[in-house]
């Protein structure tokens, strides 16, 4: 049981570091002056999910779910 706890803790730390790195890599959500000229409805605005920013958001969501699940599991295994 202790080996599983150690492995999950190491995995938790790796997810924490990766999540921090991915959040810092993302751009801010403020639209800035681009929304005034209608840039949000341009080609790049519609296909943002396929861009690098969209990929970062998807990976961040997956890691955040893994972070929450591992936090609960680690909390339940500590007595």
C-alpha positions as CSV (number, residue, x, y, z in Angstrom):
1,X,0.0,0.0,0.0
2,X,2.9,2.3,0.7
3,X,4.4,1.8,-2.8
4,X,1.0,2.8,-4.4
5,X,0.9,5.9,-2.2
6,X,4.4,6.9,-3.2
7,X,3.7,6.3,-6.9
8,X,0.5,8.4,-6.7
9,X,2.3,11.1,-4.9
10,X,5.0,11.3,-7.5
11,X,2.3,11.3,-10.3
12,X,0.5,14.1,-8.4
13,X,3.7,16.2,-8.2
14,X,4.3,15.8,-11.9
15,X,0.7,16.8,-12.7
16,X,1.1,19.9,-10.5
17,X,4.3,21.0,-12.2
18,X,2.8,20.4,-15.7
19,X,-0.4,22.2,-14.8
20,X,1.5,25.2,-13.5
21,X,3.6,25.3,-16.7
22,X,0.6,25.0,-19.0
23,X,-1.3,27.7,-17.2
24,X,1.6,30.1,-17.5
25,X,2.0,29.3,-21.2
26,X,-1.5,30.4,-22.1
27,X,-2.5,33.8,-23.2
28,X,-4.8,36.0,-21.2
29,X,-8.5,35.8,-21.9
30,X,-8.9,39.6,-22.3
31,X,-9.9,40.4,-25.9
32,X,-8.0,43.7,-26.0
33,X,-8.4,46.0,-29.0
34,X,-9.0,43.0,-31.4
35,X,-12.7,42.8,-30.3
36,X,-13.3,46.4,-31.4
37,X,-12.4,45.7,-35.0
38,X,-14.2,42.4,-35.1
39,X,-11.1,40.2,-34.9
40,X,-13.0,37.7,-32.7
41,X,-15.1,36.7,-35.7
42,X,-12.1,36.2,-38.1
43,X,-10.7,32.9,-39.3
44,X,-8.4,32.7,-36.3
45,X,-11.2,33.4,-33.8
46,X,-13.4,30.7,-35.2
47,X,-10.7,28.0,-35.4
48,X,-9.1,28.7,-32.1
49,X,-9.7,25.2,-30.9
50,X,-7.3,23.8,-33.5
51,X,-4.6,26.3,-32.7
52,X,-1.8,25.8,-30.2
53,X,-3.8,27.8,-27.7
54,X,-6.8,25.5,-28.1
55,X,-4.5,22.4,-27.5
56,X,-3.1,24.0,-24.4
57,X,-6.6,24.6,-23.0
58,X,-7.6,21.0,-23.7
59,X,-4.5,19.6,-22.1
60,X,-5.0,21.9,-19.1
61,X,-8.6,20.6,-18.6
62,X,-7.4,17.0,-18.7
63,X,-4.6,17.7,-16.2
64,X,-7.0,19.6,-13.9
65,X,-9.4,16.7,-13.8
66,X,-6.5,14.3,-13.1
67,X,-5.3,16.7,-10.4
68,X,-8.7,16.7,-8.7
69,X,-9.1,13.0,-8.9
70,X,-5.6,12.3,-7.5
71,X,-6.1,14.8,-4.7
72,X,-9.2,13.0,-3.6
73,X,-7.6,9.6,-3.9
74,X,-4.5,10.6,-2.0
75,X,-6.7,12.2,0.7
76,X,-8.7,9.0,1.1
77,X,-5.6,6.8,1.4
78,X,-4.0,8.8,4.2
79,X,-5.0,7.6,7.6
